[in-house]
């Protein structure tokens, strides 16, 4: 990778760090571990870790609150702990969990539902880290493409220099079309090294169901928005001869995982960066 791109990537990654531990190195602050979680509707309950960094022997209280999206509190989810909405940390205590109860609707096609949980206030003199809100996504198990939906760890090999990439990919249903899926952070170089993630609006592409819902297709020359002069992105499928503009086919592997059958290419306007990947990119469910 070009040195200038690597430096730019590191700057962007540091700026967006969830815990902001560099900035708050000597301060006491409360933070979530992650900015988002997704889970199946039959999980029953989900635990969200809350951490106190540099507690310095203090007794700390913080209030947590939820905000409905498509998920409604009291119908789709509820806070089991803390019932009062206040987490109390004893002197030196560094971690507790918020426990969220999740309601399952078996056999009912509801679509995925979302809500947020936030640290709404903390003890006077304590700061809140950069990750003070977490996005929650309840995945509908009755979606016809449910085998593809979820958070995946992907592994791909570079067809240029043999490098190996490991990163997270998110696949969600399109609530207006149950034959379409939305794939976030498909391209590893952009997601891992350039910081161009789906949270910034980049690295998002649609896929269509084919072959009796056993396979999904990302159309050739797919554009991953936004398309601007800063860092526009495109993804292409490749055939066996290395020619592009073919589709990407992602299929079930029969073992609970997914595989991109053909080779593919990622192109980013930032520095004119291009990476090609060999056939057989594997997705393992997280």
Number of C-alpha atoms within 10 A of each C-alpha: 10 8 8 9 14 13 13 14 20 15 12 15 17 14 14 13 15 17 22 17 15 10 13 16 11 11 17 18 24 29 25 25 15 17 18 16 15 19 20 18 22 15 13 12 16 20 13 18 14 21 20 22 23 17 20 14 11 15 13 23 16 19 16 19 14 20 14 15 14 14 18 15 16 11 10 19 23 17 21 16 15 16 11 10 17 18 20 15 18 13 12 15 18 17 14 16 15 19 17 18 18 23 17 19 14 12 10 11 12 14 18 23 19 19 19 18 22 17 23 15 17 18 15 9 9 18 17 22 24 20 21 21 20 20 17 21 22 25 24 27 23 17 20 15 21 17 18 27 24 21 20 19 15 23 17 24 19 18 17 11 10 12 10 11 15 16 17 20 23 20 21 23 25 15 15 8 9 14 17 19 24 17 23 23 24 22 30 23 22 24 21 18 18 21 23 24 19 20 13 11 14 23 27 24 22 20 22 17 20 15 9 8 16 15 22 25 20 22 19 18 17 20 19 24 17 15 14 9 8 11 19 19 26 21 28 22 28 22 15 10 7 13 12 17 16 18 21 26 22 24 23 17 15 8 7 11 17 22 20 24 18 19 28 30 22 21 22 21 15 16 12 10 16 17 19 22 24 20 21 17 21 20 26 16 17 11
